[in-house]
Structure formats: structure tokens, C-alpha cells
Amino acid sequence: MDKKEARRFCLEWRPRLMRFVAQKVGRHEDVEEIAQDTLMSVLVSLPRFKGKSKLSTFVFAIARHEIADFYRKQKIKKVLFSKLPFLKELVSKALGPELAFQELETKRRILATLKDIREGYAQVLRLKYMEGLSMRQIADRLNITVKAVESRLTRARAAFQEVYGDNAKLKTQNSKFFEEMEPDWAAVGD
């Protein structure tokens, strides 16, 4: 496959892959990265495609593997950083400004989400995850039972996930709107 064919293939498949990946991954940046990785893997693997299935089956199977790899890497990072916190700082320094920007953006989204959920839910989430209090400590501070803390925390997590996901969808919709509104800069230069 020459460059022109590869470009045409990517232009044809990218929108479908973006929609497919977006159904399984929340952050727009992650969707773009996984779709790009999938396209690259497909282009590398295409010579081995024998036509025994539809091309779409082949492409989406690779996408599913890329998504699984993405979540596996996320889990490894989470476990590794929780067990060896000094590595997080080391990796942050090594990866530089892009990672710092993503971390800042994530923190901003978390704080915005906490503002969008009920104050009681936000409070219990802050006590648990930002202050690092145990269930017993939260119960003592709020003057409620440990069982009530567990229940409130479960509802708070669900509310947080729902609002956080809605915020991500809104950001994706806004991003798509602005992408569609952007002029074709190559044409503008002519």
C-alpha cells in the first residue's frame, strides 16, 4: 500500500473508529490516541489480512485489542503509582509538559465535577480521596455511622461518574463543533 492509499484508508476509517472507541473510552484525547494507534496497527497488519472475514471485523478486532491495551496500561500505572508513589514524580519529570497539562486538565475536570454534584456527595468524596480519611474517620467527622458513610460514598461515586462522563461528552461535542467550524487552512493559504 503506497502513501496515497494509506492516507485514503485512514481518512475513510478514522471517523468510524473514533465513534467505536468513544463508546468504550471516555476522554476525547484517549479516543483520538487509540483510534490513531488502531489505524497504525491495521496498516501494519493489512498485508496479513486474508479476506476470510469482513474488513470491518478485522479493523474493529484490532481496535478492541488497542482498547484493552489502553486499559491494561492504565491499571498498571494506577497499581504501580499507588505502591511506589515516587515513580509518579519521576515519570512526570520524564514526560514533561504534556503530561503536566493532562494532569492539570484532569484535576480541573474533577473539581468541576465535584461542584456539579450534591454537596453531601462532594464532601464525602473529598474526605475519602483528597484528605485520605478512613470510613471510621469520615463517620466521626460527619457524626454518622460507618454504614451510612459506605452508602453515601457508593451513591457519591455513582453521581460523580455520571456527571464526569456527561462533562466529557459535552467537551467532545464542543470540540467536534469547533473542529467542524475550523476553516481549511491549506485552502486559506492559497
Backbone bond lengths (Angstrom), bond angles and torsions (degrees), N, CA, C in turn:
res aa  C-N    CA-C-N  psi(-1)  N-CA   C-N-CA  omega(-1)  CA-C   N-CA-C  phi
1 M - - - 1.456 - - 1.532 107.19 -
2 D 1.329 116.35 126.21 1.462 119.22 178.76 1.529 110.46 -84.16
3 K 1.335 115.97 175.49 1.469 120.77 -175.88 1.525 111.96 -60.00
4 K 1.320 116.58 -39.64 1.466 120.61 -177.87 1.531 110.52 -64.94
5 E 1.330 116.53 -43.81 1.471 120.56 177.87 1.525 111.23 -65.70
6 A 1.332 116.30 -40.86 1.469 120.60 179.04 1.521 110.31 -62.62
7 R 1.329 116.26 -42.68 1.472 120.25 178.67 1.530 110.47 -63.09
8 R 1.316 117.09 -44.46 1.472 121.58 179.37 1.534 110.02 -62.14
9 F 1.333 116.32 -43.03 1.464 121.19 178.47 1.529 110.18 -59.60
10 C 1.333 116.54 -47.12 1.475 121.15 -178.93 1.525 111.25 -64.04
11 L 1.312 117.07 -42.83 1.467 120.29 179.23 1.530 111.27 -63.37
12 E 1.320 116.34 -35.69 1.467 120.50 179.17 1.524 112.00 -72.63
13 W 1.322 117.79 -41.82 1.464 121.38 -172.03 1.522 114.41 -90.65
14 R 1.321 118.17 -23.54 1.462 120.44 -175.53 1.531 113.52 -55.61
15 P 1.343 119.99 -48.94 1.477 118.85 -179.56 1.535 112.85 -59.56
16 R 1.322 116.87 -41.18 1.472 120.14 179.37 1.522 111.03 -64.91
17 L 1.326 115.77 -42.18 1.467 119.44 178.64 1.519 111.53 -65.79
18 M 1.331 116.65 -40.17 1.470 120.29 178.77 1.534 109.79 -59.44
19 R 1.322 117.39 -45.19 1.475 120.23 179.59 1.527 110.60 -64.28
20 F 1.323 116.66 -43.59 1.463 121.43 -179.19 1.529 111.10 -61.66
21 V 1.326 116.52 -49.00 1.461 121.43 -177.58 1.527 110.38 -67.69
22 A 1.340 117.21 -38.55 1.467 121.13 -178.38 1.522 111.73 -61.41
23 Q 1.331 117.76 -26.51 1.463 120.84 177.33 1.520 111.91 -70.10
24 K 1.333 116.66 -18.42 1.460 120.08 -174.34 1.533 113.90 -116.78
25 V 1.343 116.62 -13.82 1.460 121.86 -176.58 1.519 108.06 -130.94
26 G 1.334 117.06 136.37 1.459 120.86 -173.38 1.514 116.54 -79.58
27 R 1.320 118.00 -51.22 1.463 120.56 -171.67 1.529 111.46 -76.76
28 H 1.327 115.81 132.08 1.463 121.94 -178.94 1.530 111.24 -57.39
29 E 1.333 116.65 -40.29 1.462 120.56 -179.63 1.527 110.84 -61.92
30 D 1.329 116.44 -40.19 1.461 120.83 178.57 1.529 110.49 -68.09
31 V 1.324 116.65 -39.26 1.470 121.03 178.55 1.526 109.20 -59.62
32 E 1.325 116.46 -47.60 1.467 120.10 -179.94 1.524 111.58 -60.54
33 E 1.327 116.10 -44.38 1.463 120.30 -178.82 1.527 111.58 -63.84
34 I 1.339 116.66 -44.37 1.465 120.51 -179.05 1.525 110.37 -67.06
35 A 1.327 117.32 -40.91 1.470 120.21 178.10 1.528 110.24 -61.83
36 Q 1.328 116.86 -42.71 1.467 120.88 178.72 1.529 110.94 -64.13
37 D 1.337 116.78 -45.74 1.465 120.56 177.87 1.526 110.89 -60.12
38 T 1.336 116.31 -38.75 1.458 120.66 179.23 1.521 110.35 -64.09
39 L 1.326 116.65 -46.26 1.462 119.54 179.57 1.525 110.97 -59.41
40 M 1.321 116.79 -42.25 1.461 119.90 179.18 1.531 110.79 -64.14
41 S 1.322 116.62 -43.69 1.466 120.28 179.05 1.527 111.33 -63.99
42 V 1.334 116.49 -39.33 1.465 120.39 178.91 1.523 109.65 -63.73
43 L 1.314 117.55 -46.47 1.468 120.74 -179.35 1.527 111.24 -60.16
44 V 1.331 116.53 -38.93 1.465 120.34 178.21 1.534 110.56 -69.22
45 S 1.336 116.62 -37.63 1.464 121.56 -174.93 1.519 113.76 -87.18
46 L 1.311 117.83 -15.19 1.468 121.77 -174.74 1.533 114.10 -54.14
47 P 1.335 119.44 -38.18 1.465 118.26 178.39 1.539 113.37 -61.09
48 R 1.328 116.89 -23.56 1.481 120.63 178.87 1.527 112.37 -87.94
49 F 1.337 117.71 -6.34 1.466 121.47 179.63 1.525 108.55 -70.20
50 K 1.325 116.74 120.94 1.468 122.17 -174.75 1.528 113.45 -97.28
51 G 1.326 117.20 -6.75 1.455 119.97 179.55 1.523 113.56 80.59
52 K 1.330 117.48 15.05 1.472 120.15 179.51 1.522 111.70 -76.93
53 S 1.323 115.72 -11.65 1.468 121.43 175.49 1.521 106.74 -136.00
54 K 1.320 115.55 175.89 1.464 119.18 176.06 1.523 108.64 -67.73
55 L 1.310 115.95 152.60 1.459 120.51 176.14 1.530 109.99 -60.88
56 S 1.333 116.59 -37.46 1.474 119.88 -179.80 1.529 110.77 -63.03
57 T 1.319 118.10 -37.69 1.463 121.28 177.71 1.521 109.77 -62.12
58 F 1.310 115.97 -43.65 1.462 122.41 178.89 1.533 110.92 -62.14
59 V 1.331 116.49 -48.67 1.469 121.62 -177.49 1.527 110.83 -64.54
60 F 1.331 117.33 -46.48 1.459 119.68 -176.90 1.527 112.15 -72.15
61 A 1.328 117.99 -26.46 1.468 120.05 173.78 1.535 109.46 -65.35
62 I 1.313 116.57 -41.56 1.466 119.94 177.30 1.526 109.57 -65.19
63 A 1.325 116.89 -40.77 1.472 120.48 178.23 1.525 110.57 -60.00
64 R 1.333 117.30 -43.02 1.463 120.53 178.65 1.533 110.81 -60.66
65 H 1.330 117.26 -39.58 1.462 120.48 177.44 1.527 111.08 -65.67
66 E 1.323 117.25 -40.22 1.468 120.82 178.44 1.534 110.52 -64.62
67 I 1.328 116.99 -39.67 1.471 121.17 178.16 1.531 109.87 -64.25
68 A 1.327 115.97 -44.59 1.472 120.06 178.60 1.528 110.45 -61.38
69 D 1.335 116.62 -41.63 1.469 120.21 177.44 1.522 110.77 -61.68
70 F 1.329 116.40 -41.72 1.463 121.28 179.64 1.529 110.20 -59.03
71 Y 1.341 117.52 -49.19 1.463 120.20 -179.16 1.520 111.72 -67.78
72 R 1.324 117.30 -35.14 1.462 120.72 177.68 1.529 109.84 -62.59
73 K 1.330 116.97 -43.74 1.466 120.96 178.68 1.528 110.53 -64.17
74 Q 1.333 116.51 -40.26 1.468 120.17 178.72 1.526 110.48 -60.77
75 K 1.334 115.91 -43.81 1.465 120.15 -178.56 1.521 110.79 -66.19
76 I 1.320 116.58 -41.63 1.465 120.36 179.15 1.519 109.87 -61.14
77 K 1.346 116.81 -45.52 1.466 120.14 179.00 1.517 110.70 -59.63
78 K 1.334 116.21 -45.01 1.464 120.37 -177.27 1.532 110.73 -61.82
79 V 1.322 116.55 -47.44 1.462 120.84 -179.32 1.525 110.30 -65.87
80 L 1.315 116.27 -45.77 1.456 120.59 -178.08 1.521 111.48 -62.30
81 F 1.328 117.05 -46.78 1.463 120.38 -177.94 1.528 111.88 -69.88
82 S 1.347 117.23 -29.32 1.466 118.21 178.65 1.531 110.80 -73.50
83 K 1.330 116.89 -31.54 1.465 120.73 -179.35 1.533 112.25 -85.74
84 L 1.332 116.10 -32.12 1.466 121.28 -177.47 1.529 109.26 -131.83
85 P 1.334 117.93 74.13 1.461 121.40 -172.88 1.532 114.87 -58.97
86 F 1.340 118.26 -26.82 1.459 119.70 179.80 1.531 111.49 -63.27
87 L 1.345 117.30 -24.18 1.457 120.47 179.28 1.525 112.03 -66.63
88 K 1.335 116.44 -32.36 1.461 119.64 -179.41 1.525 110.52 -60.25
89 E 1.327 116.26 -44.69 1.464 120.18 179.04 1.530 110.28 -65.46
90 L 1.318 116.23 -40.73 1.457 120.98 179.65 1.533 110.51 -62.33
91 V 1.314 117.20 -45.93 1.462 122.05 179.41 1.520 110.16 -65.66
92 S 1.319 117.39 -41.26 1.460 121.13 178.80 1.523 110.70 -57.89
93 K 1.312 116.39 -44.12 1.470 120.09 179.09 1.525 110.27 -65.49
94 A 1.322 116.38 -39.22 1.465 120.17 -177.53 1.525 111.84 -69.58
95 L 1.325 117.54 -37.97 1.460 120.26 -176.38 1.522 113.02 -86.19
96 G 1.315 117.10 -18.46 1.448 120.55 170.49 1.511 116.97 75.63
97 P 1.336 115.19 -151.23 1.466 121.93 -168.15 1.526 115.10 -63.12
98 E 1.335 118.16 -33.97 1.462 118.99 -178.04 1.523 111.09 -63.25
99 L 1.321 116.54 -44.54 1.458 120.61 178.36 1.524 110.35 -65.20
100 A 1.318 115.89 -40.67 1.470 119.92 179.04 1.528 109.86 -61.67
101 F 1.328 116.93 -40.48 1.458 120.35 178.63 1.528 110.63 -65.26
102 Q 1.334 117.35 -44.18 1.466 120.83 178.86 1.526 110.70 -62.08
103 E 1.319 116.76 -41.10 1.460 120.62 179.31 1.530 110.27 -64.52
104 L 1.328 116.25 -43.14 1.464 121.29 177.86 1.527 110.70 -62.39
105 E 1.331 116.31 -43.24 1.467 121.11 179.48 1.534 109.98 -63.72
106 T 1.317 117.70 -41.05 1.468 121.25 178.52 1.527 110.66 -64.06
107 K 1.329 117.04 -44.39 1.461 120.36 178.48 1.526 110.50 -61.10
108 R 1.343 116.30 -41.54 1.460 120.76 179.05 1.524 110.61 -62.02
109 R 1.326 116.58 -43.29 1.474 120.38 178.98 1.528 111.33 -65.33
110 I 1.329 116.69 -38.03 1.473 120.37 178.77 1.524 109.66 -63.84
111 L 1.324 116.69 -47.67 1.468 119.93 -179.79 1.527 111.34 -63.35
112 A 1.332 117.01 -39.80 1.472 120.31 177.81 1.527 110.05 -63.61
113 T 1.328 116.92 -39.87 1.461 120.85 179.44 1.519 110.25 -66.05
114 L 1.330 117.66 -41.87 1.465 120.52 178.36 1.529 111.32 -60.40
115 K 1.324 116.93 -33.19 1.467 120.43 177.73 1.527 111.76 -72.00
116 D 1.345 116.44 -25.98 1.465 121.30 -175.41 1.527 114.10 -88.05
117 I 1.346 117.49 -10.44 1.468 118.91 179.00 1.528 109.00 -103.04
118 R 1.345 115.49 166.99 1.471 119.86 180.00 1.527 111.13 -54.56
119 E 1.313 116.51 142.46 1.459 121.55 -175.93 1.535 111.71 -58.63
120 G 1.332 117.77 -38.82 1.466 120.14 178.81 1.522 111.86 -61.01
121 Y 1.331 116.35 -39.02 1.466 120.54 177.29 1.529 110.23 -68.94
122 A 1.320 116.28 -45.61 1.465 120.42 -179.93 1.530 110.04 -59.94
123 Q 1.327 116.18 -41.08 1.462 120.68 -178.32 1.529 111.19 -61.66
124 V 1.324 116.80 -47.95 1.466 119.53 -177.21 1.538 110.36 -67.38
125 L 1.330 117.89 -34.34 1.467 120.65 177.03 1.533 111.04 -68.15
126 R 1.326 116.97 -41.61 1.470 120.23 177.52 1.533 110.97 -61.74
127 L 1.342 115.99 -44.80 1.465 119.95 -179.09 1.534 111.11 -62.52
128 K 1.325 116.18 -41.55 1.464 120.32 -177.01 1.527 112.23 -74.42
129 Y 1.342 116.93 -50.63 1.458 119.90 -169.17 1.533 114.76 -99.05
130 M 1.304 118.03 -25.97 1.461 118.70 179.72 1.524 111.54 -94.90
131 E 1.333 115.45 -39.91 1.466 118.58 178.51 1.519 112.30 -92.40
132 G 1.338 117.30 -15.02 1.459 121.48 176.23 1.517 114.84 71.96
133 L 1.334 117.11 27.07 1.462 120.33 -179.03 1.522 111.10 -76.41
134 S 1.324 115.56 150.80 1.465 121.05 175.41 1.533 108.98 -78.45
135 M 1.313 116.44 169.42 1.472 121.14 177.91 1.532 110.24 -58.83
136 R 1.323 116.29 -42.76 1.461 121.12 -179.83 1.534 110.51 -62.60
137 Q 1.331 116.95 -44.15 1.469 120.86 179.85 1.531 111.36 -64.01
138 I 1.325 116.03 -39.84 1.472 119.64 177.87 1.521 109.82 -64.77
139 A 1.331 115.87 -43.60 1.470 120.78 179.54 1.529 110.12 -59.47
140 D 1.315 116.73 -44.36 1.468 120.65 178.88 1.527 111.29 -63.57
141 R 1.323 116.55 -44.05 1.464 120.25 -177.79 1.532 111.11 -66.17
142 L 1.349 117.13 -38.60 1.466 120.56 -177.87 1.533 112.84 -90.78
143 N 1.325 115.23 -5.17 1.457 120.87 -179.74 1.540 111.83 59.88
144 I 1.351 115.09 46.09 1.465 122.12 176.63 1.525 107.80 -134.46
145 T 1.325 117.00 173.57 1.462 120.47 -179.52 1.527 110.80 -79.00
146 V 1.323 115.69 160.50 1.459 121.13 177.16 1.528 109.39 -61.56
147 K 1.331 116.69 -39.89 1.466 121.09 178.76 1.535 110.46 -60.36
148 A 1.324 116.97 -39.84 1.469 121.13 178.31 1.530 110.38 -66.38
149 V 1.325 116.93 -36.42 1.467 120.65 177.27 1.526 109.82 -64.20
150 E 1.337 116.20 -46.13 1.466 120.54 179.70 1.528 110.50 -58.43
151 S 1.318 115.94 -45.72 1.457 121.18 -179.57 1.530 111.00 -63.50
152 R 1.324 116.10 -46.70 1.469 120.59 -179.08 1.530 110.40 -64.41
153 L 1.325 116.04 -38.71 1.459 120.37 -179.92 1.533 110.86 -65.54
154 T 1.315 116.74 -39.59 1.468 120.53 177.39 1.525 110.49 -62.04
155 R 1.327 116.57 -47.00 1.478 120.19 178.83 1.524 111.00 -66.29
156 A 1.318 116.65 -36.43 1.468 121.04 179.98 1.529 110.89 -65.90
157 R 1.332 116.07 -42.53 1.474 119.50 178.10 1.526 110.72 -61.55
158 A 1.326 116.44 -43.60 1.467 120.28 179.69 1.530 110.68 -63.00
159 A 1.321 117.13 -43.98 1.468 121.01 178.98 1.525 110.29 -63.80
160 F 1.326 116.18 -42.05 1.467 120.53 179.34 1.519 110.43 -61.20
161 Q 1.339 117.28 -47.99 1.466 121.15 -178.54 1.523 110.78 -60.71
162 E 1.314 116.56 -41.72 1.460 120.00 -179.17 1.529 110.82 -63.63
163 V 1.314 117.39 -48.87 1.471 121.14 -178.32 1.526 110.68 -68.57
164 Y 1.327 117.31 -40.95 1.466 121.18 179.39 1.526 109.68 -61.12
165 G 1.336 116.51 -43.12 1.465 121.08 177.53 1.518 111.88 -64.52
166 D 1.344 116.96 -41.72 1.467 120.81 177.65 1.522 110.64 -62.32
167 N 1.332 117.15 -40.91 1.463 121.01 178.66 1.528 110.57 -63.64
168 A 1.341 116.59 -38.85 1.466 120.09 178.87 1.524 110.45 -66.32
169 K 1.349 116.76 -41.35 1.469 119.90 178.21 1.517 110.72 -63.34
170 L 1.337 116.97 -42.24 1.454 121.27 178.99 1.519 110.50 -61.93
171 K 1.335 116.42 -42.93 1.460 120.26 178.84 1.525 110.00 -62.44
172 T 1.339 117.26 -41.98 1.457 121.35 179.14 1.526 110.39 -63.73
173 Q 1.338 116.77 -43.61 1.465 120.15 179.17 1.526 110.24 -62.71
174 N 1.330 117.61 -44.40 1.467 120.78 178.78 1.525 110.23 -62.77
175 S 1.314 116.63 -41.79 1.453 121.27 -179.86 1.531 110.28 -62.48
176 K 1.343 117.35 -44.43 1.465 121.13 178.54 1.526 110.54 -62.44
177 F 1.330 116.72 -41.32 1.458 121.03 179.80 1.520 109.89 -59.19
178 F 1.342 116.53 -47.23 1.463 119.58 -177.76 1.518 111.78 -70.85
179 E 1.337 117.65 -33.24 1.462 119.73 175.99 1.526 110.32 -62.70
180 E 1.344 116.35 -41.01 1.465 120.19 179.31 1.520 111.56 -67.28
181 M 1.331 116.52 -29.34 1.462 121.10 -177.88 1.529 112.21 -82.82
182 E 1.354 117.90 -15.37 1.456 120.29 -178.24 1.520 109.85 -67.36
183 P 1.323 116.73 138.89 1.460 118.75 175.93 1.518 110.21 -73.29
184 D 1.310 116.13 160.81 1.454 120.91 173.47 1.517 106.37 -78.61
185 W 1.342 116.69 101.83 1.464 120.75 -172.62 1.515 112.35 -63.18
186 A 1.313 117.64 -28.68 1.460 119.55 177.95 1.530 109.41 -65.76
187 A 1.332 116.72 -39.94 1.464 120.81 179.56 1.517 110.97 -70.01
188 V 1.336 116.87 -35.05 1.462 121.07 -179.36 1.525 109.89 -64.20
189 G 1.339 115.88 -35.30 1.456 120.01 -178.35 1.513 113.14 -71.70
190 D 1.326 119.28 -17.95 1.464 122.03 -178.34 1.505 113.26 -71.75
